[in-house]
């Protein structure tokens, strides 16, 4: 019989949602997760009742199969590390069989991992375990798709402000790094090279975050050119990336900044960032002009669109393929071929695929849109498939049994 008090004993930490732990790679990171003593407060009640009953009637060794209902990229590290941390704190051991190591493609319904151990010590962990696994695997799949479709483009993870809290921000940054690493292996993609927050920069091999200026800084400065001047004066050693859509003068302001900083331009240290909202076209374009631009640069793309969303990405308002081609053409004609183009605004897997088909001349994409769009797709599921070594699973889930 298991003593219920053993698993509920506080682990020597104060109750907090921000625990400082040491990452395997070395640097300290803030893990946004419940303190181990708070697990009951964040766990589905019926798991807690099961734990209490098992403690009364006797423990069993069980094996869980954990799977997803859709294809994903395996991103299990945060979940596995957490399981091992809990096992150590409870004085027990979980045998974790990782069927699909980090970065591997996983088919729908295929067990990503098997977890074997004490039912008493495992049953109350399912809620938090699945939170850490499912969303990460779907986001990793999305990040991989985007990077693989645009292998010559560098990506910057800008998801933090779209996340529902600090733990999700960590999970999403980790997921982007996993999907990016797979794209680098498979198609030699540049992938995600950095991110926007320091707490998760280590996932991208960085010691700090990356980023330049928000729209608020343009408004503060009063003009795009003045914002560029102020930024360069404040951070003279940094490359200069300038938002050029604030006043709706993407072309005019881009050229004005280039003329102001000829030395930086010649050194390849200037970038123009397009973040034009979908409520208007960039300067110099309208629907007919957008068609003309794409007809010149990517005629096959405009003839191959399959739905209204793809057409909008090609020639619509906002940051379209036509808009990017247009700005690149203007910069080149004025002698600014070394100026890079950074784009943002809704660059999810579908939009990235269209940009690839249109040959959009993008140097960097800032995106948080690899975050799962349909949250129901992120639901990981765990089922027990063995009790004390005997195979047994609920009807309809026989596909989870070991083969």
C-alpha positions as CSV (number, residue, x, y, z in Angstrom):
1,X,0.0,0.0,0.0
2,X,1.3,3.5,-0.9
3,X,1.3,6.2,1.7
4,X,-0.7,9.1,0.2
5,X,1.4,11.6,2.2
6,X,4.6,10.7,0.3
7,X,3.4,12.1,-3.0
8,X,1.9,15.2,-1.6
9,X,4.9,16.3,0.5
10,X,6.1,19.9,-0.4
11,X,9.4,19.8,-2.3
12,X,11.2,22.5,-0.3
13,X,10.1,25.4,-2.5
14,X,7.8,28.3,-1.8
15,X,4.5,28.1,-3.8
16,X,5.2,30.1,-6.9
17,X,4.5,30.0,-10.6
18,X,8.0,31.1,-11.6
19,X,10.6,28.6,-10.6
20,X,14.3,29.1,-11.5
21,X,15.8,25.9,-12.9
22,X,18.9,25.2,-14.8
23,X,18.6,24.3,-18.4
24,X,20.5,21.3,-19.7
25,X,22.5,23.6,-22.1
26,X,23.9,25.4,-19.1
27,X,22.3,28.9,-18.7
28,X,19.6,29.6,-16.2
29,X,16.1,30.0,-17.4
30,X,12.8,30.8,-15.8
31,X,10.5,27.8,-16.2
32,X,6.9,29.1,-16.2
33,X,5.2,26.2,-14.4
34,X,3.4,25.3,-11.2
35,X,5.6,24.6,-8.2
36,X,5.6,20.8,-7.5
37,X,3.6,21.3,-4.3
38,X,0.9,23.1,-6.4
39,X,0.2,20.2,-8.7
40,X,-3.1,19.2,-7.0
41,X,-4.4,22.8,-7.5
42,X,-3.8,22.6,-11.3
43,X,-4.9,19.0,-11.9
44,X,-8.3,17.6,-13.0
45,X,-10.2,16.5,-9.8
46,X,-11.0,13.0,-11.0
47,X,-7.2,12.3,-11.3
48,X,-6.8,13.4,-7.7
49,X,-9.7,11.1,-6.6
50,X,-8.1,8.2,-8.4
51,X,-4.8,8.9,-6.7
52,X,-6.4,8.9,-3.3
53,X,-8.3,5.6,-4.0
54,X,-5.1,3.9,-5.4
55,X,-3.3,5.0,-2.2
56,X,-6.0,3.2,-0.2
57,X,-6.4,0.0,-2.2
58,X,-2.9,-0.6,-3.5
59,X,-0.7,0.6,-6.3
60,X,0.0,-0.9,-9.7
61,X,2.7,-0.4,-12.3
62,X,1.1,1.0,-15.4
63,X,2.1,2.2,-18.9
64,X,0.6,5.2,-20.5
65,X,0.6,5.8,-24.3
66,X,0.6,9.5,-25.2
67,X,-0.5,10.5,-28.7
68,X,-2.0,13.2,-30.9
69,X,-4.9,13.1,-33.2
70,X,-3.1,14.8,-36.1
71,X,0.4,14.7,-37.7
72,X,2.9,16.7,-35.7
73,X,6.6,17.2,-35.1
74,X,7.7,15.6,-31.8
75,X,8.5,18.3,-29.2
76,X,8.6,16.4,-25.9
77,X,11.5,17.9,-24.0
78,X,9.6,20.2,-21.7
79,X,7.1,17.5,-20.8
80,X,9.8,14.8,-20.3
81,X,12.0,17.1,-18.2
82,X,9.0,18.0,-16.0
83,X,8.2,14.3,-15.5
84,X,11.7,13.5,-14.5
85,X,11.7,16.5,-12.1
86,X,8.5,15.3,-10.4
87,X,9.8,11.7,-10.2
88,X,13.0,12.8,-8.5
89,X,11.0,15.0,-6.0
90,X,8.7,12.1,-5.2
91,X,11.5,9.6,-4.8
92,X,10.2,7.4,-7.6
93,X,11.2,6.6,-11.2
94,X,9.4,6.8,-14.4
95,X,10.6,4.8,-17.4
96,X,10.1,7.0,-20.5
97,X,10.3,5.3,-23.9
98,X,10.5,8.1,-26.5
99,X,9.2,6.5,-29.8
100,X,9.7,9.7,-31.7
101,X,12.7,11.8,-30.6
102,X,12.6,15.5,-30.7
103,X,12.2,16.8,-34.2
104,X,10.8,13.7,-35.8
105,X,7.5,13.6,-37.8
106,X,4.7,11.7,-36.0
107,X,1.6,10.4,-37.6
108,X,-1.9,10.8,-36.2
109,X,-2.6,8.3,-33.5
110,X,0.9,7.1,-33.1
111,X,2.2,7.0,-29.5
112,X,4.9,9.7,-29.2
113,X,6.0,8.1,-25.9
114,X,5.3,5.4,-23.4
115,X,5.5,6.2,-19.7
116,X,5.8,3.4,-17.2
117,X,5.7,3.7,-13.4
118,X,3.6,3.9,-10.3
119,X,0.0,4.7,-11.0
120,X,-0.2,6.5,-7.7
121,X,2.6,8.8,-8.7
122,X,1.6,9.2,-12.4
123,X,-2.2,9.6,-12.4
124,X,-2.2,13.2,-11.1
125,X,0.3,14.4,-13.6
126,X,-1.7,13.8,-16.8
127,X,-3.3,17.3,-16.9
128,X,-0.1,19.2,-16.8
129,X,1.9,16.7,-18.9
130,X,-0.6,17.1,-21.8
131,X,-0.5,20.9,-21.5
132,X,3.2,20.8,-22.1
133,X,3.2,18.3,-25.0
134,X,0.3,18.9,-27.4
135,X,0.6,22.6,-28.2
136,X,4.4,22.3,-28.5
137,X,4.1,19.5,-31.1
138,X,1.6,21.4,-33.3
139,X,3.6,24.7,-33.1
140,X,6.8,22.8,-34.0
141,X,5.0,21.3,-37.0
142,X,3.9,24.8,-38.1
143,X,7.3,26.3,-37.6
144,X,8.9,23.5,-39.6
145,X,6.5,24.0,-42.5
146,X,7.2,27.7,-42.7
147,X,10.9,27.4,-42.6
148,X,11.0,24.5,-45.1
149,X,8.8,26.4,-47.6
150,X,11.1,29.5,-47.4
151,X,14.6,28.0,-46.8
152,X,16.5,31.1,-47.7
153,X,14.6,33.4,-45.3
154,X,15.6,34.0,-41.7
155,X,12.7,33.9,-39.2
156,X,12.4,35.9,-36.0
157,X,10.0,34.5,-33.3
158,X,7.7,37.3,-32.2
159,X,5.0,35.2,-30.5
160,X,5.4,36.3,-26.9
161,X,2.6,39.0,-26.9
162,X,0.2,36.5,-28.5
163,X,0.7,33.9,-25.9
164,X,-1.7,33.2,-23.0
165,X,0.8,33.7,-20.2
166,X,4.4,33.0,-19.5
167,X,4.4,29.2,-19.6
168,X,2.8,29.3,-23.1
169,X,5.5,31.8,-24.2
170,X,8.2,29.3,-23.2
171,X,6.5,26.4,-24.8
172,X,6.0,28.2,-28.1
173,X,9.6,29.4,-28.3
174,X,10.8,25.9,-27.6
175,X,8.5,24.6,-30.3
176,X,9.7,27.1,-32.9
177,X,13.3,26.0,-32.2
178,X,12.4,22.4,-32.7
179,X,10.6,23.0,-36.0
180,X,13.4,25.2,-37.2
181,X,16.1,22.6,-36.4
182,X,14.2,20.0,-38.4
183,X,14.0,22.4,-41.4
184,X,17.7,23.1,-41.1
185,X,18.4,19.3,-41.2
186,X,16.0,18.5,-44.0
187,X,16.3,21.3,-46.5
188,X,19.3,23.4,-45.1
189,X,16.9,26.2,-44.2
190,X,18.1,29.3,-42.3
191,X,15.1,28.8,-40.0
192,X,14.4,30.8,-36.8
193,X,17.6,32.6,-36.0
194,X,16.4,34.6,-33.0
195,X,13.4,35.7,-31.0
196,X,11.9,38.8,-29.3
197,X,12.3,38.0,-25.6
198,X,15.4,37.4,-23.5
199,X,13.9,34.7,-21.3
200,X,13.6,32.2,-24.2
201,X,16.5,33.4,-26.4
202,X,18.6,30.3,-25.4
203,X,16.3,28.1,-27.4
204,X,17.7,29.9,-30.5
205,X,21.3,29.8,-29.5
206,X,21.3,33.4,-28.4
207,X,22.2,35.1,-25.2
208,X,19.7,37.9,-25.7
209,X,16.6,39.0,-27.6
210,X,16.5,40.7,-31.0
211,X,14.3,43.5,-32.2
212,X,14.4,47.2,-33.3
213,X,11.5,49.6,-33.0
214,X,7.7,49.3,-32.7
215,X,5.2,51.6,-34.4
216,X,4.9,53.6,-31.2
217,X,8.5,54.7,-31.6
218,X,7.7,56.1,-35.1
219,X,4.8,58.0,-33.7
220,X,6.9,59.3,-30.8
221,X,9.6,60.5,-33.3
222,X,7.1,62.2,-35.5
223,X,8.5,60.9,-38.8
224,X,10.0,57.6,-40.1
225,X,13.3,59.3,-40.9
226,X,13.6,60.9,-37.4
227,X,12.9,57.6,-35.8
228,X,15.7,56.0,-37.8
229,X,18.0,58.8,-36.8
230,X,17.2,58.5,-33.2
231,X,17.5,54.8,-33.2
232,X,20.9,55.0,-34.9
233,X,22.1,57.6,-32.4
234,X,21.0,55.5,-29.5
235,X,22.3,52.2,-30.8
236,X,25.1,53.0,-33.3
237,X,26.6,49.5,-33.4
238,X,23.2,47.9,-34.2
239,X,22.0,47.3,-37.8
240,X,19.1,49.6,-38.7
241,X,15.7,48.1,-39.3
242,X,13.0,50.7,-39.9
243,X,9.3,50.3,-39.9
244,X,8.1,52.1,-43.0
245,X,4.3,51.7,-43.0
246,X,3.2,54.1,-40.1
247,X,2.4,57.0,-42.4
248,X,1.4,55.0,-45.4
249,X,4.6,56.0,-47.2
250,X,6.4,52.7,-47.5
251,X,8.2,53.7,-50.7
252,X,8.9,57.3,-50.0
253,X,10.1,56.8,-46.4
254,X,12.3,53.8,-47.4
255,X,14.1,55.9,-50.0
256,X,14.4,58.8,-47.6
257,X,16.0,56.6,-45.0
258,X,18.4,55.1,-47.6
259,X,19.5,58.5,-48.7
260,X,20.1,59.6,-45.1
261,X,22.4,56.6,-44.3
262,X,24.4,55.8,-47.4
263,X,27.3,54.3,-45.5
264,X,25.1,51.9,-43.6
265,X,23.3,51.0,-46.8
266,X,26.7,50.2,-48.5
267,X,27.6,48.0,-45.6
268,X,24.3,46.0,-45.9
269,X,23.2,47.2,-42.5
270,X,19.9,48.7,-43.4
271,X,16.5,46.8,-43.6
272,X,13.0,48.0,-44.3
273,X,10.2,46.3,-42.4
274,X,6.8,46.1,-44.0
275,X,3.9,45.6,-41.6
276,X,1.2,47.3,-43.6
277,X,-2.3,46.5,-42.2
278,X,-4.8,44.6,-44.3
279,X,-7.1,47.7,-44.5
280,X,-5.0,49.3,-47.2
281,X,-2.5,48.7,-50.0
282,X,1.1,49.9,-49.6
283,X,2.1,53.2,-51.2
284,X,1.9,53.0,-55.0
285,X,-0.3,49.9,-55.3
286,X,-4.0,49.2,-55.8
287,X,-5.7,46.0,-57.0
288,X,-4.8,46.5,-60.7
289,X,-1.3,47.7,-60.0
290,X,-0.7,44.7,-57.7
291,X,-1.8,42.3,-60.5
292,X,0.6,44.0,-62.9
293,X,3.5,43.7,-60.5
294,X,2.9,40.0,-59.9
295,X,2.3,39.4,-63.6
296,X,5.8,40.8,-64.2
297,X,7.6,39.0,-61.4
298,X,5.6,35.8,-60.8
299,X,3.0,35.1,-63.5
300,X,2.6,31.4,-62.6
301,X,1.7,32.3,-59.0
302,X,-1.2,34.5,-60.0
303,X,-2.5,31.8,-62.3
304,X,-2.2,29.1,-59.7
305,X,-4.1,30.5,-56.7
306,X,-6.7,28.1,-55.3
307,X,-8.9,30.2,-53.0
308,X,-9.6,33.8,-51.9
309,X,-7.1,33.7,-49.0
310,X,-4.3,32.8,-51.4
311,X,-5.3,35.5,-53.8
312,X,-5.3,38.1,-51.0
313,X,-1.8,37.0,-50.0
314,X,-0.7,37.5,-53.6
315,X,-2.3,40.8,-54.7
316,X,-4.5,42.0,-51.8
317,X,-4.1,44.8,-49.3
318,X,-1.5,44.6,-46.6
319,X,1.8,42.8,-46.9
320,X,1.2,40.9,-50.1
321,X,3.7,39.2,-52.5
322,X,3.0,42.1,-54.9
323,X,3.8,44.6,-52.2
324,X,7.2,42.9,-51.4
325,X,8.1,42.6,-55.1
326,X,7.2,46.3,-55.6
327,X,9.4,47.6,-52.7
328,X,12.3,45.4,-53.8
329,X,12.0,46.7,-57.4
330,X,12.0,50.4,-56.2
331,X,15.0,49.9,-53.9
332,X,17.0,48.1,-56.7
333,X,16.2,50.8,-59.3
334,X,17.4,53.5,-56.9
335,X,20.7,51.7,-56.3
336,X,19.8,50.1,-52.9
337,X,20.1,46.5,-53.8
338,X,21.9,45.8,-50.4
339,X,18.9,47.0,-48.4
340,X,17.1,44.0,-46.9
341,X,13.3,43.6,-46.6
342,X,11.8,42.4,-43.4
343,X,8.1,41.5,-43.4
344,X,5.5,40.7,-40.7
345,X,1.7,40.6,-40.3
346,X,0.0,37.2,-40.4
347,X,2.8,35.1,-41.8
348,X,1.5,31.7,-40.9
349,X,2.2,28.4,-42.8
350,X,-0.4,29.1,-45.5
351,X,0.9,32.6,-46.2
352,X,4.5,31.5,-46.2
353,X,3.7,28.8,-48.8
354,X,2.1,31.4,-51.1
355,X,5.1,33.7,-50.7
356,X,7.4,30.8,-51.7
357,X,5.3,30.1,-54.8
358,X,5.4,33.8,-55.7
359,X,9.2,34.0,-55.2
360,X,8.7,37.0,-52.8
361,X,12.1,38.6,-52.2
362,X,12.0,38.4,-48.4
363,X,15.1,38.5,-46.2
364,X,13.6,38.1,-42.8
365,X,10.1,37.2,-41.5
366,X,9.0,38.3,-38.0
367,X,6.1,36.0,-37.0
368,X,4.1,34.7,-34.1
369,X,1.7,33.0,-36.5
370,X,3.2,29.6,-36.1
371,X,1.1,29.4,-33.0
372,X,-1.7,26.8,-33.5
373,X,-4.8,28.5,-35.0
374,X,-7.3,25.7,-34.1
375,X,-6.6,24.9,-30.4
376,X,-8.5,21.7,-30.6
377,X,-5.7,20.3,-32.8
378,X,-3.3,20.7,-29.9
379,X,-5.1,18.2,-27.6
380,X,-2.7,15.4,-26.6
381,X,-4.3,12.3,-25.1
382,X,-2.9,9.8,-22.7
383,X,-4.4,6.3,-22.1
384,X,-3.1,3.5,-19.9
385,X,-2.4,0.4,-22.0
386,X,-0.8,-1.9,-19.4
387,X,-1.6,-2.7,-15.7
388,X,1.2,-4.7,-13.9
389,X,2.5,-5.8,-17.3
390,X,-0.8,-7.0,-18.7
391,X,-2.1,-5.3,-21.9
392,X,-5.5,-3.6,-21.3
393,X,-6.9,-0.5,-22.9
394,X,-10.4,0.9,-23.4
395,X,-12.3,-0.3,-26.4
396,X,-11.5,1.7,-29.5
397,X,-7.9,2.5,-28.5
398,X,-6.3,-0.9,-29.3
399,X,-4.1,0.9,-31.8
400,X,-2.1,2.2,-28.9
401,X,-1.0,-1.2,-27.7
402,X,2.7,-2.1,-28.3
403,X,3.2,-3.9,-31.5
